[in-house]
Amino acid sequence: SQQGEEDPQALSIQEGENATMNCSYKTSINNLQWYRQNSGRGLVHLILIRSNEREKHSGRLRVTLDTSKKSSSLLITASRAADTASYFCAYHNNNDMRFGAGTRLTVKP
Amino acid sequence: DGGITQSPKYLFRKEGQNVTLSCEQNLNHDAMYWYRQDPGQGLRLIYYSQIVNDFQKGDIAEGYSVSREKKESFPLTVTSAQKNPTAFYLCASSLVEYTEAFFGQGTRLTVV
C-alpha cells in the first residue's frame, strides 16, 4: 500500500492548547495537503504546501514539510472545541492523490 | 452554486447485486477520484480519472468499475465481486492534478 502514516492516531487536548499532528509518506511528491473531516462528512481542504516550500501559515494553522525525511506536520494553535475533527494529510504521486491514515483530534471545552 | 454532489446519501444493497453511486461536479474540474473509507480509517483510492474517457485503478479497484463519459460525471459501480462493500464512499475532484480537491458529502453503502 502507498498509504501514508499519521501520528498520533488520536489526540485529546484542552481548549486553548496547541495540537500537533505528523504525517509521513513513502514516495516523492509534488505537494502535500492537509484536510479536515467532521464525522460522517466529506473532507474540507485546509492548506497546501509545495515540495519546494518548508513552512506555510494560514490563520491558526502552521504546516511544515521535510522532503528529506518524507514527513510533514500540522500545528493548530489556540485550539477550540470546534476544531474537533479528523485530520488527514494527502499527497500527489504521479497523477493520483493518496491520504494518510488520519489523526482524530478532540478538543475539550 | 458550484460544487460536487454525491447521491444517494444512503444506499442499501442486497447480496449479489450491483449498485451505482453517482458523482457529479459543476466546477469544470478535469480530475476526479473515488475513495473508500472504513470506520475509523483513512481514505483508500479506488479509481481516478484525469480526462474524459480515461481512468486508472487505485489501490483497491477489485470489485469496482467506473466510467468517465462526461467531464462532470464519474459514477462508481460496486459489483457483486466486491465481497465486503459496506463502507463510506467519497468522491472528489480537482482542477488539475496537484491542486486542492473538493469532496462530496459521501455515500454510505450497507449490504443487507
Contacts between the chains, C-beta under 8 A, distances in Angstrom:
chain1	res1	chain2	res2	distance
A	1	B	44	7.9
A	1	B	59	5.9
A	2	B	59	6.6
A	3	B	42	6.2
A	3	B	44	6.8
A	3	B	59	7.4
A	6	B	42	7.7
A	30	B	97	7.8
A	30	B	98	4.7
A	31	B	98	5.6
A	33	B	100	6.3
A	33	B	101	7.7
A	35	B	101	8.0
A	35	B	103	7.9
A	40	B	88	7.4
A	40	B	106	7.3
A	40	B	108	7.7
A	41	B	105	6.1
A	41	B	106	6.9
A	42	B	90	6.1
A	42	B	103	3.6
A	42	B	104	5.5
A	42	B	105	4.8
A	42	B	106	5.5
A	43	B	43	7.8
A	43	B	90	7.0
A	43	B	92	7.5
A	43	B	101	7.7
A	43	B	103	4.5
A	44	B	103	7.3
A	45	B	100	4.2
A	45	B	101	6.6
A	45	B	102	7.3
A	48	B	99	7.5
A	48	B	100	5.7
A	88	B	42	6.3
A	88	B	43	6.9
A	90	B	101	7.4
A	92	B	97	5.9
A	92	B	98	5.0
A	95	B	31	7.6
A	95	B	48	7.1
A	95	B	50	5.3
A	95	B	56	7.2
A	95	B	97	5.0
A	96	B	33	7.6
A	96	B	45	6.0
A	96	B	48	5.2
A	96	B	56	7.2
A	96	B	58	6.4
A	96	B	97	7.9
A	97	B	33	6.0
A	97	B	45	7.3
A	97	B	48	7.2
A	97	B	92	7.5
A	97	B	94	7.4
A	97	B	97	7.5
A	97	B	101	6.3
A	98	B	45	5.9
A	98	B	59	7.8
A	99	B	35	7.4
A	99	B	42	5.1
A	99	B	43	4.2
A	99	B	44	7.9
A	99	B	45	7.9
A	100	B	42	6.0
A	101	B	41	6.9
A	101	B	42	4.1
A	102	B	41	7.7
A	102	B	42	4.9
A	104	B	40	7.7
